[in-house]
Amino acid sequence: MNKKFVLAVVLFVVLLVAVPFIQALFFTQQTAGKIVINQPINAPYLKNTKKEITLVFFGYVGCVRVCTPILHQLNDFYDSPQFAPFQGAVGVSFVNLMPELDKNQPQLFAESFNPEFEGVYLTQKELMSIDRELNVFFSKSLSEQGEIDHSDHLYLIEREKSGIVVLRNIYTTHPINRSLIVDDIRKLLSEKNE
């Protein structure tokens, strides 16, 4: 077997094991299924979102194993009576991790789950800062050509009146913990109205 290939596989496995530990060092507080961040982030691709609070999911157009089930969960959640009071203030954005696609593909993909969802296209350059800024893991799949292995977290992001984008929480459980997210959104909106 090629030594470079074996070394690459070993390095990849080490990264898969090390990433959660490294992420834990950077986060301020973690509770069951939620990591509390409350830090401003540089996310120019989210500054133009229509809503003041956004649930953001990172994936890629055509991903059927991870993205499709989670986007279906988000659609069910978004259309639920539990979420209805927040639809005016809270949006859902799908951020594409595969820049090789046509720029309108992420929007079409997001809308196929819910016409209110926003799809965000990122260039290769913009993608380079996501893993550092938001600790989003993604890499080309070693087992399936044309696929991407990526984290499946849901991010709660707030756009403050000053225009600053703040990462509030990262949700790590699946299926989505609706009650936890609703409580956090309710708290954020009540703080904004004080």
C-alpha positions in Angstrom: 0.0 0.0 0.0 1.2 3.5 -0.7 2.8 5.1 2.4 1.3 8.5 1.6 -2.2 7.1 1.4 -1.8 5.3 4.8 -0.4 8.5 6.3 -3.3 10.5 5.0 -5.9 8.0 6.4 -4.1 8.0 9.8 -4.0 11.8 9.8 -7.7 12.0 8.9 -8.7 9.6 11.7 -6.6 11.6 14.2 -8.4 14.8 13.1 -11.8 13.1 13.5 -10.9 12.2 17.0 -9.2 15.4 17.9 -11.7 17.9 16.5 -14.3 17.4 19.3 -11.7 17.9 22.0 -10.3 21.0 20.3 -13.8 22.4 19.9 -14.5 21.8 23.6 -11.5 24.0 24.5 -13.0 27.0 22.7 -16.5 26.8 24.0 -17.6 28.6 27.1 -20.4 26.4 28.4 -21.9 23.1 27.3 -25.2 21.7 28.4 -27.0 18.6 27.1 -27.2 19.0 23.4 -26.2 22.7 23.4 -23.0 24.6 23.4 -23.3 28.2 24.5 -21.0 30.6 22.7 -22.3 34.2 22.8 -19.4 35.5 20.6 -19.4 38.0 17.7 -18.4 36.3 14.5 -17.2 37.4 11.1 -20.0 36.1 8.8 -20.6 38.6 6.0 -22.7 35.9 4.2 -25.3 36.1 7.0 -25.5 39.9 7.4 -28.2 40.1 4.7 -30.5 37.5 6.2 -34.1 38.8 6.4 -34.6 37.9 10.1 -32.9 39.1 13.2 -32.4 35.6 14.5 -31.4 32.7 12.2 -31.0 29.0 12.6 -28.1 28.0 10.3 -27.3 24.6 9.0 -24.1 23.9 7.0 -24.2 21.1 4.4 -24.2 20.7 0.7 -26.7 20.6 -2.1 -27.7 17.0 -2.8 -26.6 15.5 0.5 -29.1 12.8 1.3 -27.6 11.1 4.3 -27.2 14.1 6.6 -28.7 17.3 5.1 -32.0 16.0 3.8 -33.2 14.4 7.1 -32.1 17.5 9.1 -33.7 19.9 6.6 -36.9 17.9 6.8 -36.8 18.2 10.6 -36.2 21.9 10.3 -39.2 22.2 8.0 -41.4 20.3 10.4 -40.2 22.4 13.3 -40.6 25.7 11.3 -44.2 24.8 10.3 -45.1 23.6 13.8 -47.5 25.5 16.2 -44.6 25.6 18.7 -42.5 27.7 16.2 -45.4 29.8 14.7 -45.0 32.7 17.1 -41.4 33.2 16.0 -41.7 33.0 12.2 -41.7 36.7 11.8 -38.4 37.1 13.7 -36.5 33.8 13.1 -35.4 32.4 9.8 -33.6 29.3 8.6 -30.5 29.4 6.4 -28.8 26.5 4.6 -25.1 27.3 3.9 -23.6 25.2 1.1 -20.2 23.8 1.6 -19.6 22.8 -2.0 -18.5 25.8 -4.1 -18.3 23.9 -7.4 -22.1 24.3 -7.8 -24.0 27.0 -9.6 -24.6 30.0 -7.3 -28.4 29.6 -7.3 -28.4 25.9 -6.4 -28.2 26.4 -2.6 -31.3 28.6 -2.7 -33.2 26.1 -4.9 -32.2 23.3 -2.6 -33.3 25.2 0.6 -36.6 26.2 -0.9 -37.3 22.6 -1.9 -37.7 21.9 1.9 -39.6 25.1 2.7 -40.2 28.3 0.6 -39.2 30.4 3.5 -35.7 28.9 3.9 -32.7 30.8 2.6 -29.9 29.1 0.7 -26.4 30.6 0.9 -23.7 30.1 -1.7 -20.1 30.5 -0.5 -17.0 30.8 -2.6 -13.9 28.6 -1.9 -12.3 31.6 -0.2 -15.3 32.2 2.1 -15.4 28.5 3.0 -11.8 28.7 4.3 -12.8 30.8 7.3 -15.9 28.9 8.3 -14.0 26.0 10.0 -12.0 28.4 12.0 -14.8 30.9 12.8 -17.6 28.5 13.5 -15.8 25.2 14.0 -17.7 23.6 11.1 -16.0 20.4 10.1 -16.0 19.4 6.5 -13.8 17.6 4.1 -14.0 15.6 0.9 -15.2 12.1 1.6 -12.6 9.4 1.3 -15.2 6.7 0.8 -17.6 8.4 -1.7 -16.4 10.5 -4.6 -18.3 13.8 -5.0 -19.5 13.7 -1.4 -18.4 15.7 1.6 -18.2 14.6 5.2 -19.4 17.4 7.5 -20.6 18.2 11.0 -24.4 18.2 11.5 -24.8 20.9 14.1 -27.4 23.6 14.1 -26.3 27.2 14.9 -28.4 29.9 16.5 -27.2 33.3 15.2 -28.4 36.7 16.0 -28.0 39.9 14.0 -27.9 42.8 16.4 -29.2 46.2 15.6 -25.6 47.5 15.2 -25.2 44.9 12.4 -22.9 42.7 14.5 -23.5 39.0 13.9 -23.3 36.9 17.1 -23.1 33.1 17.4 -25.3 32.4 20.4 -25.6 28.6 20.5 -24.6 25.4 18.7 -27.1 22.5 19.0 -25.6 19.1 18.7 -28.4 16.6 19.2 -30.6 14.9 16.6 -33.5 14.8 16.3 -33.6 18.5 16.9 -34.5 19.4 20.5 -37.4 21.8 19.7 -38.1 22.8 23.3 -34.5 23.8 23.9 -34.4 25.9 20.8 -37.8 27.5 21.4 -36.7 28.4 25.0 -33.5 30.0 23.7 -35.3 32.0 21.0 -38.0 33.2 23.4 -35.2 34.4 25.8 -33.4 36.2 23.0 -36.5 37.9 21.7 -37.6 39.0 25.2 -34.1 40.5 25.9 -34.4 42.4 22.6 -37.7 43.8 23.6 -36.6 45.0 27.1 
